[in-house]
Amino acid sequence: MQSGLVFNVQRFSLQDGPGLRSTVFMKGCPLACAWCHNPESRAPQTEFIRLRHRCMACGICSDEELSEPLVQNRDEEDVEACPTGALQTVGQEMRSSLLVKTLLRDRIFFDESGGGVTFSGGEPLMQAPFVIEAMRLLRAEGVHTALDTCGYVGWQDLTEAATHACLVLYDLKLMDETRHKAATGVSNATILENLKALSEIHPSIWIRIPIIPGINNDLANLEATAEFLKPLSGIQQVDLLPYHPLGESKSTRVGLTYRLHDTQTPTIEDLEALVSVFRVKGLNTTVGGLP
């Protein structure tokens, strides 16, 4: 059995595919998006963080560490010894068999709602062997599986994972390579090439576009995105997802600088106005993944 580093399993999710789902968030991401909603996923290793509002300076952490959100050279015993729960672990190593056994406890909710399990992150395919094995085991149990990927991954890992994924949630941010690199830290060439190739072999792909004011919500970018998607087979729907600032406080907790202070969340009306850009190209498009 493969082992993987999981930082959260969110049960009863309604935003990561059809029905009620359990979303498995994996550690590690090759992107550094300015708006990152899950900054605790970025580092590919277990981290220990200290929640300042809970800390009573009991001495478990050194004086030097008290001024920093990340605590070094700690282990689970230190976390258990923390009297206020201020010291927390981000990233737990799990065997795929144990994860699947835990997930199957919610099978009744999956079956009744048409839901299942989604692997997200971070970028789940940074731990491809673990994710692929877990999806294979879930599929053998008749559970619907979804892969949520940024697409900046090796083609072999992507195709193998896709064979075990009933649904692929594929993120697109920006079409212009220079703007994409400025916003995420990487080129979008691999992302676009992988999506073209994947659309030829997988029949169920949902495109997810985070709408970030001042970054990618301009008509030129969205029209170019719609034009790119129009000829691709396998694209079942396009979801426009509103920016939210939840990543700001979480970035501080893991010692990262947040770049989008004072950015406002788009309204439903803002997003509805953008839907027509995609629908006019014949693309089934939703706001926030809702029909």
C-alpha positions, 0 to 999 in steps of 0.5 A, a space after each residue: 500500500 502507498 502512503 501519502 500526506 493528507 492535510 484535511 478530509 472535508 466531509 459533506 462537501 457540495 462544491 467539488 463535484 456532484 452530490 455529497 462528497 468527501 474531499 481529500 486535500 493533499 499536501 504539496 503544490 507546484 503553483 504559488 497562486 496569489 489568491 491561494 485558498 489553501 496555502 497550508 497545502 503548498 509545502 510538500 512536507 508536514 508542518 507544525 503551526 502555532 495559533 497565536 490566539 490560543 498560545 499561552 507561552 507555556 514553554 513547549 515552544 522555544 522563545 525564538 519560535 513564539 514570534 513565528 507561525 511555523 514551529 520547527 523540529 516538533 513532533 506529534 507528542 509535542 502537539 498532544 502536549 500543547 495544553 491549549 491546542 495552539 500547536 497543530 499539525 498540518 499534514 498527516 501520513 496515511 496509508 491508502 488502505 486506511 484512507 479508503 476504509 475511513 472514506 467508505 464510512 460515508 458510502 450511504 451519503 455518496 449512494 443516496 446523493 450521487 456523490 463520492 470522493 474528490 482528491 484535491 490539494 494542493 496538487 494531488 498528483 504531486 503524490 500520484 502513486 498514493 492518489 492513483 491507488 486510493 482512487 483505484 480502491 474506491 472504484 473497486 468499491 463502486 464509489 464515484 471518484 473525482 480528481 481536482 488538478 491544476 494540470 501542471 503535472 506530468 502527462 503519464 501521471 495525469 493519464 493514469 490518474 484519469 483512468 481511475 477518475 470518473 470526473 476530472 475537475 480541471 483548473 484554468 486561471 489565465 490564457 496569457 503565459 506572461 500573466 499566468 506566470 506572474 500570478 501563479 509562478 509557472 508557465 501555463 504551456 503544460 497546463 493547456 497542452 495537458 488539457 487538450 490531450 486529456 479532452 481527447 481521452 476522457 469523457 467527463 471534464 469540468 473546467 473550474 475558473 476562479 474569478 479573481 478581480 484585477 487578475 483574470 476577470 477581464 473580458 479579453 482573458 475570459 473570451 480567450 479562455 472560452 475560445 480555447 475550450 470551445 473545440 475541446 471534446 469531453 468538456 461537460 461544463 465550465 464553473 466560474 468560482 468567485 474569489 474569497 479571502 479565506 486564504 489571507 488568514 491561513 497564509 499568515 498561519 503558515 508564514 506566507 505573504 498574502 498578495 491580494 489584500 482588500 480584493 473584493 469577492 465578486 457578487 453573483 451578479 458580477 459572475 452572471 454577467 460573465 457567464 454569457 461569454 462562455 454560453 455564447 460559445 456553446 459551453 454549459 456554464 455555471 456560477 459556483 458549480 450550481 446549475 
